[in-house]
């Protein structure tokens, strides 16, 4: 027998490669035919037996995980306002009184309670967001007013200005001596910030910028703090430089400027500035939104917030960023904190609504078997179908919003460019997805509480009205979802050009080819509970849908762009693009939830979270089962099993629903609705409308 020397990879033959390919195919087929460890068929009797075994929940352990390390400062906010009845917002209040109360609440928080939110905008954004969440539970108008003062007005000075601006304005903003506004939105331009028409023209003779509103469409509109309290405004305008050519001026793009709008001592409106009240709104009437028009308003050249672009005394423009688009992107990138705050705050609103609806649904009894006691309305499958997936979503959103806050805090510390892009896309997606979900859920919760949900004291009306604008400001949700879709397409193209992918899109880098392969006919039929509750199956299903949507819309865009151009093609595929963005965000939310479950240190809390996570995942899959069926990812028998298991998990979550909402750890003075009180809810409700409390007679 003839021996052969060892071969390196370059000595491989076609026969070797063919043998390796065959071996891999056999291994893959074998894995497809392997039945999961869990039994694929469970009897209905076994399901019912398991359902009767209620999961024991250690509320304290779960609450510790949910409230986290910033619980103490939130408790300070709760306790302060609970001790001050004069600062609590009544159910019925005029717009004027609400605005004045809101300002008093903010002043008291800063000057009496000693909580200085502005310090945390710089030092630790996670603490700032925790304060904002707690303040929002006192009055959502207060949270928005605080956000305008510290995150928008104050944040623009810190993030878009330089040291000279911080030195001059920090203390006044922090102490509320300098209440301010954030004047970006115009009557004709909201989401399209690059299209704003306000102009700031440099005058080299006086070393000043001259701010003008050229037409009514350029009036700054919906500006918080402007109608009553603001003394300064960060005004976004096109920076114009005089030139010696036929054009006369040169447009350097959108920049931001500090513009005093009222006298610091007299509070009189300054010359050239016209301020009008935007009037009564659907909600948030504690915030004084106003409209601003500027006529030849002169400000010093130093009032240009010059981090990304500056003008010298002789009128020369300099910037470290070479183009208008890059400067604009950098400017908006520094303002992403507002979207982070809205996503985080929207989860807080959802929690309060779910707490009220679940506690009332456990309390309220109605109908039942003949000659038997009435049953809780949460025992009805239809009610579980309304509220239990919503409760699961509140948990899922909590962890994804917390993840977003952590990434934002890291971004502010490191200024890593890749992280900046990641946070921008993630905040756009989570803000739009969570706020849209919460807005719909508020109506569902109101309906779930029947007529009592319609009473103003039980809060659904005010929560719904105050939260509704979350879908629009800091970026319209439809526009933000398009940004997410655009970023996905960019990442998709870079994937096939050998580029890198940011953290949020890891699954595209790792498994894109797998997700775009033909669905396996064997796994498409697996229906065992163990398989369906396996996080790998759930994540694969979410990611397969996203990857397929991404590939198909990329093909459609290429096809239509040949005849319609890029804008026309984008518009032709717009609904597809929005679905893609939502699918991707759901994938991110589930991945974070799965990670939290797996890393939960307490076994008892981990079991409860696993149950809730499974309901979240399978409910989402079932809601889009048509997509999975159309591409044969899920066979009919498996679809039926998913539906049955979702209903079963809803029942299981119902069994611990009280403990799950208790784990949000929000005291009664925060939820406030009488029907959501943890004890004697009906007694407090009747007393609120005027009935006297009568002690039950005790038999002696």
Number of C-alpha atoms within 10 A of each C-alpha: 3 3 5 6 5 6 8 7 6 6 9 10 10 9 9 10 11 10 11 12 12 11 12 11 11 12 12 11 13 10 13 15 12 10 14 16 9 13 13 15 11 12 8 10 9 9 13 11 10 13 16 11 10 12 16 13 19 16 20 15 16 23 19 15 18 17 17 11 12 14 16 12 16 18 14 16 20 19 13 16 20 15 10 11 10 12 17 15 18 12 10 9 13 11 17 14 12 21 23 15 19 26 21 15 23 21 17 17 18 17 12 11 15 11 17 16 25 25 16 16 21 16 13 17 24 22 21 23 25 24 24 25 23 23 25 20 23 23 21 26 25 27 25 24 24 26 24 22 26 27 28 25 26 28 23 21 29 23 21 23 22 15 10 12 18 15 11 11 15 17 14 13 21 18 15 18 13 21 22 29 31 27 29 22 23 25 14 16 18 20 19 12 17 17 16 24 23 25 24 29 22 24 19 16 9 12 18 20 25 20 27 22 21 14 10 12 15 23 26 29 24 24 25 27 29 30 20 19 20 23 23 23 27 24 27 25 26 22 25 21 20 16 11 8 8 6 8 10 15 15 14 15 19 23 27 26 27 26 22 23 25 22 13 16 7 7 13 11 15 15 14 14 19 14 19 14 16 16 13 15 14 12 18 26 23 28 31 29 24 22 22 23 21 22 14 15 20 22 20 16 23 19 19 27 24 21 19 19 22 18 18 12 16 10 17 11 12 13 14 11 13 10 11 17 13 12 21 17 10 16 19 13 15 17 18 20 25 20 22 24 27 28 28 28 29 27 27 21 25 27 24 24 28 24 25 25 28 28 21 27 25 17 20 16 15 13 11 14 8 7 6 8 11 13 16 17 22 28 17 15 14 11 17 24 17 17 24 26 24 23 28 24 26 27 23 25 27 25 22 25 26 20 14 23 24 16 19 25 21 18 18 20 13 11 12 12 10 13 19 22 17 21 27 23 23 24 28 25 27 29 30 28 23 27 26 19 17 26 21 12 19 24 16 18 23 23 16 20 22 13 9 17 22 14 14 14 20 24 22 26 18 18 23 21 18 20 25 21 16 24 23 17 16 23 20 17 24 17 16 24 26 22 19 25 25 16 18 25 17 12 19 21 13 14 15 10 9 8 11 13 20 15 13 18 18 13 19 21 18 11 14 18 10 13 20 17 10 10 16 13 14 16 20 19 18 22 24 21 18 15 19 22 19 12 21 12 15 23 18 16 19 23 24 25 22 25 24 17 20 24 15 13 20 17 11 16 22 14 13 18 15 11 10 14 13 14 11 15 18 21 14 16 15 17 13 17 26 20 17 26 27 20 22 25 26 23 25 22 22 26 21 19 26 21 12 19 20 14 10 16 12 13 12 16 21 19 17 22 24 19 18 26 24 24 27 27 30 23 25 19 21 17 10 12 19 13 14 20 15 10 13 16 23 26 20 14 12 19 22 15 19 23 16 14 22 24 21 18 22 28 21 23 26 25 19 16 23 18 19 25 22 18 20 22 17 20 13 13 14 18 21 18 24 24 28 26 21 14 12 12 16 16 16 18 19 13 12 12 9 9 11 11 10 7 6 6 6 5 4 3
